[in-house]
Amino acid sequence: MSAEDLEKYETEMELTLYKEYRDIVAQFSYVVETERRFYLANSVDVAARNADGEIYFEVRMSDAWVWDMYRPARFVKNVRVLTFKDVNVEELDKPDLRLPEGDQFGP
């Protein structure tokens, strides 16, 4: 496999992953970013821990989806992440009503 073939494959995988993300993001309540991964989850708990003066974070998620094109199964029941780096957790906006896209109500 040439470098060009590999790049094409990875580009196609990223596009497939983005489309999957776009289709499922509304099913989740939180976006979680760590230095290594991007997650969607419905439950998140972040706890700061101290080990011999070193602060790290323990992130627990349930009912999650992980952005990783090399994983065959991206839906995960429970996730536990330990990291010394920043963790970003955002609650997703949940609109009460989503109108269908396109002109489905036109003449």
C-alpha positions in Angstrom: 0.0 0.0 0.0 1.5 3.3 -1.0 1.5 6.5 1.1 -1.1 7.9 -1.2 -3.4 4.9 -0.8 -3.0 5.1 3.0 -3.8 8.8 3.0 -6.9 8.1 0.8 -8.0 5.3 3.2 -7.6 7.5 6.3 -9.5 10.4 4.6 -12.4 8.1 3.8 -12.4 6.7 7.3 -12.5 10.2 8.8 -15.4 11.1 6.6 -17.3 8.0 7.5 -16.6 8.7 11.2 -17.8 12.3 10.9 -21.0 11.1 9.2 -21.6 8.6 12.1 -20.9 11.4 14.6 -23.4 13.7 12.9 -26.1 11.0 12.9 -25.8 10.1 16.6 -24.7 13.3 18.4 -28.3 14.2 19.3 -28.6 11.0 21.3 -26.0 12.2 23.8 -25.9 14.8 26.6 -22.2 15.5 26.9 -19.1 16.0 24.8 -15.8 15.0 26.6 -12.4 15.9 25.2 -9.1 14.5 26.6 -5.6 14.8 25.2 -6.1 11.5 23.3 -9.8 11.0 22.6 -13.1 12.7 21.9 -16.2 11.2 23.4 -20.0 11.6 23.5 -21.6 10.4 26.6 -24.9 10.5 28.6 -23.2 10.4 32.0 -19.9 12.0 33.0 -18.1 12.2 36.3 -14.7 14.0 36.6 -12.7 13.7 39.8 -9.3 15.3 40.6 -7.0 12.8 42.3 -3.6 13.2 44.1 -0.9 10.6 43.9 2.4 11.6 45.7 1.8 15.3 45.0 0.9 14.7 41.3 -2.6 15.8 40.4 -4.5 13.8 37.8 -8.1 13.4 36.6 -10.2 10.3 36.7 -13.0 10.6 34.1 -15.9 8.1 34.2 -18.4 7.9 31.4 -21.3 5.7 30.7 -23.4 5.1 27.6 -20.6 6.6 25.4 -19.4 6.8 21.9 -15.7 7.3 21.1 -14.2 9.1 18.1 -11.6 6.6 17.0 -11.4 5.4 13.4 -9.4 2.4 14.3 -11.9 0.9 16.7 -14.3 -1.6 15.2 -16.9 -0.8 17.9 -17.3 2.8 19.0 -20.2 2.5 21.3 -19.0 1.7 24.9 -21.1 1.0 27.9 -18.6 2.3 30.5 -15.3 4.2 30.1 -12.7 5.1 32.6 -9.9 7.6 31.6 -6.9 8.6 33.8 -5.1 11.7 32.6 -2.6 14.3 33.8 -3.7 16.6 31.0 -6.8 18.9 30.7 -10.3 17.5 30.4 -13.1 19.4 28.8 -16.7 18.5 29.4 -19.5 20.3 27.7 -23.2 19.7 28.1 -24.9 19.6 24.7 -27.9 21.8 23.9 -31.1 19.7 23.6 -33.7 21.6 21.6 -37.2 20.7 22.6 -38.3 20.4 19.0 -36.4 19.6 15.8 -38.1 20.5 12.6 -37.5 18.3 9.6 -34.9 19.6 7.2 -35.8 20.4 3.6 -39.1 21.6 2.1 -41.3 18.8 3.4 -44.2 21.1 4.2 -44.3 22.9 0.8 -46.9 22.5 -1.9 
